[in-house]
Amino acid sequence: MKAIHVTRALFAAASLLLAFGAAAQAPRTFTLKFNHVLGPKEPYHDGFLKWAKRVEERTKGGLKVEVFHSAQLGKEEDIIEQMRQGANLGQNTDSARLGNYVPAIAVMNGPYFVETLEEVARLRRAPSVVKWQEELAAKHGLKVVCFNWVQGYRHFFTNKPVKKPEDLQGLRVRTPPAPIWQESVRALGAAPVAMAFGEMYPALQQKAIDGVELVYNNIPGGRFHEVLKHAAETRHILLINFEVVGSKWFDALPRDYQAALTEECDRAGEETSREILRLEGEVKQQLKARGMTISEDVDLAAFRRAGEKAYEQLKLVDVKNAVHREIGKK
């Protein structure tokens, strides 16, 4: 009888050791909470959900990306600071905000800096851009996962016709809170007003601002056609977005998880960018049907000349010219 008890005890101990061993060998799981300011009907949101699904499938559930729209996790600038401290957060952002850490990278958000998806693709190999990303990661704790998410061409949306830079004089136009945004809008003729994305609609209702500069796909998603009646196709910024996480969090991922996150980000970004440019024509027609007047015959040459003042003001002319040489842009 005693022998039976000993055997049972040994068996139980062995089972516990096996269980602990299995637990120790079980792969660690990771979760990324990814924040963006756009609404759930925006093309970007669908793109982020595809990215998340593919990462989870590729890592067999080891890395999950939870997507939060409409800035549900908080303000962009606050999220970025939390990422730098090691939080498992990600943010869709732009080079203007990243310019708060590496000033030269803000040049990518300037007027007419790049104008096609092909030029955006060439930026990935540009030595200057590679160097800026390395500096963001090493010195500022921000890892760029990918930056080929192109949100489309920015235009001015107002309540008066705009054909040339002089038509923007005296108009208060919302910009994100970063110097390159503000100087770009000022150079193009308007008075910049820094404001969060979610504050624009009530500010337009209350006439705290006179207009916005956005991409076509933002307009129906944010219902801005209800408070703005004119669009001017200035195409002044082809908006490149960056998908960024904290370097500390990223470096703790297994190598194959890092590859899944970055490679699937690139893949979804390219698909989403092409879909957005395809949708622009459809959205434009919808806005016309809803009563918006669209000026297609703006003086683009005048806006291009005006935009150069932003680079001069921020002392980014040499930086812009260097990158343009690297990507072969004339």
Residue pairs with C-beta under 8 A, 6 or more apart in sequence:
27 62
28 62
29 61
29 62
29 63
29 64
30 62
30 63
30 64
30 88
30 252
30 253
30 257
31 63
31 64
31 65
31 66
31 88
32 63
32 64
32 65
32 66
32 88
32 89
32 90
32 245
32 249
32 261
33 66
33 68
33 73
33 88
33 89
33 90
34 48
34 52
34 65
34 66
34 67
34 68
34 89
34 90
34 91
34 92
34 243
35 68
35 71
35 72
35 73
35 74
35 76
35 79
35 89
35 90
35 91
35 92
36 44
36 45
36 48
36 67
36 68
36 69
36 71
36 91
36 92
37 70
37 71
37 76
37 92
37 196
37 197
37 198
38 44
38 45
38 69
38 70
38 92
38 197
38 218
38 221
39 45
39 69
39 70
39 221
39 222
40 69
40 70
41 220
41 221
42 69
42 217
42 218
42 221
43 217
43 272
43 275
43 276
43 279
44 92
44 149
44 151
44 241
44 272
44 276
45 67
45 69
46 272
47 149
47 268
47 269
47 271
47 272
47 275
48 65
48 67
48 92
48 268
49 67
50 268
50 271
50 272
51 65
51 264
51 265
51 267
51 268
51 269
52 64
52 65
52 66
52 67
54 260
54 264
54 267
54 268
55 63
55 64
55 65
55 260
55 261
55 264
56 63
56 64
56 65
58 260
58 264
59 256
59 257
59 260
62 254
62 257
63 253
63 257
63 260
63 261
65 90
65 261
70 198
71 196
71 197
71 198
73 79
73 89
75 196
76 91
76 93
76 97
77 97
77 177
79 89
79 91
80 91
80 93
80 97
80 142
80 244
82 89
82 246
83 89
83 90
83 91
83 141
83 142
83 244
83 245
83 246
83 249
84 140
84 141
84 142
84 246
85 141
85 246
85 248
86 141
86 246
86 248
86 249
87 246
87 249
88 246
88 249
89 245
89 246
89 249
90 145
90 243
90 244
90 245
91 243
91 244
92 149
92 241
92 242
92 243
93 241
93 242
93 244
94 109
94 176
94 178
94 239
94 240
94 241
94 242
95 105
95 106
95 107
95 108
95 109
95 147
95 180
95 240
95 242
96 106
96 109
96 176
96 178
96 179
96 180
96 181
97 176
97 178
98 105
98 106
98 132
98 136
98 142
98 242
98 244
99 105
99 106
99 107
99 109
99 178
99 179
99 180
100 178
101 136
101 139
101 140
101 142
102 132
102 135
102 136
102 139
102 140
104 128
104 132
104 316
104 319
105 129
105 132
105 136
106 178
106 179
106 180
106 314
106 316
107 113
107 180
107 311
107 316
107 319
107 320
107 323
108 114
108 123
108 129
108 240
108 323
109 178
109 180
109 181
109 184
109 237
109 239
109 240
110 180
110 184
110 237
110 307
110 310
110 311
110 316
110 320
111 184
111 187
111 188
111 236
111 237
111 303
111 304
111 306
111 307
111 308
111 310
112 235
112 236
112 237
112 303
112 304
112 307
113 237
113 238
113 320
114 120
114 123
114 238
114 240
114 327
114 329
115 235
115 238
116 238
117 150
117 273
117 274
117 277
119 327
119 329
120 148
120 150
120 238
120 240
120 273
121 148
122 326
122 327
122 328
123 129
123 147
123 240
123 323
123 327
124 147
124 148
126 323
126 326
126 327
127 326
128 319
128 322
128 323
128 326
129 323
129 326
133 144
136 142
136 143
136 144
137 143
137 144
137 247
138 247
141 246
141 247
141 248
142 244
142 245
142 246
142 247
143 244
143 245
143 246
143 247
143 250
143 251
144 242
144 243
144 244
145 243
145 244
145 245
145 250
145 261
145 262
145 265
146 242
146 243
146 262
146 265
146 266
146 269
147 240
147 241
147 242
147 243
147 269
148 240
148 266
148 269
148 270
148 273
149 240
149 241
149 242
149 243
149 269
149 272
149 273
150 238
150 239
150 240
150 241
150 269
150 273
150 276
150 277
151 215
151 217
151 239
151 240
151 241
151 273
151 276
152 215
152 216
152 217
152 238
152 239
152 276
152 277
152 280
153 215
153 216
153 233
153 235
153 236
153 237
153 238
153 239
153 280
154 213
154 214
154 215
154 234
154 235
154 236
154 237
154 238
154 239
155 213
155 214
155 215
155 216
155 231
155 232
155 233
155 234
155 235
155 236
156 162
156 168
156 173
156 188
156 190
156 211
156 212
156 213
156 231
156 232
156 234
156 236
157 211
157 212
157 213
157 214
157 219
157 224
157 228
157 230
157 231
157 232
158 168
158 171
158 173
158 210
158 211
158 228
158 230
158 232
159 210
159 211
159 228
159 229
159 230
160 167
160 171
160 230
161 167
161 230
161 232
161 293
161 295
162 168
162 230
162 232
162 234
162 295
162 298
163 232
163 295
163 297
163 298
163 299
164 298
164 299
164 302
164 303
165 188
165 189
165 299
165 302
165 303
165 306
166 189
167 189
167 232
168 188
168 189
168 190
169 189
169 190
170 191
171 189
171 190
171 191
171 210
171 211
172 190
172 191
172 193
172 208
172 209
172 210
172 211
173 185
173 190
173 191
173 192
173 193
173 209
173 210
173 211
173 212
173 213
174 192
174 193
174 194
174 195
174 200
174 203
174 209
174 211
174 212
174 213
175 181
175 182
175 184
175 185
175 192
175 193
175 194
175 195
175 213
176 194
176 195
176 196
176 197
177 194
177 195
177 196
179 314
180 310
180 314
180 316
181 192
181 194
182 192
182 194
183 192
183 309
183 310
183 313
183 314
184 236
184 237
184 307
184 310
185 191
185 192
185 213
186 192
186 309
186 310
186 313
187 306
187 307
187 308
187 309
187 310
187 313
188 234
188 236
188 303
188 306
188 307
188 310
189 306
190 211
193 203
193 208
193 209
195 203
195 209
197 222
200 209
200 212
200 222
200 224
201 222
201 223
201 224
201 227
203 209
204 211
204 212
204 224
204 227
204 228
205 227
211 228
212 224
212 228
213 234
213 236
213 237
214 222
214 224
215 239
215 276
215 280
216 231
216 279
216 280
216 283
216 284
216 287
217 276
217 279
217 280
217 283
218 224
219 225
219 228
219 231
219 283
219 287
219 292
220 283
220 286
220 287
225 287
225 290
225 291
225 292
228 292
229 291
229 292
229 293
230 292
230 293
230 294
230 295
231 287
231 292
231 293
231 294
231 295
232 294
232 295
232 298
233 294
233 295
233 296
233 298
234 298
234 300
234 303
235 300
236 303
236 307
243 265
243 269
245 261
250 258
250 261
253 261
284 294
287 294
288 294
308 317
310 316
311 317
311 320
324 330
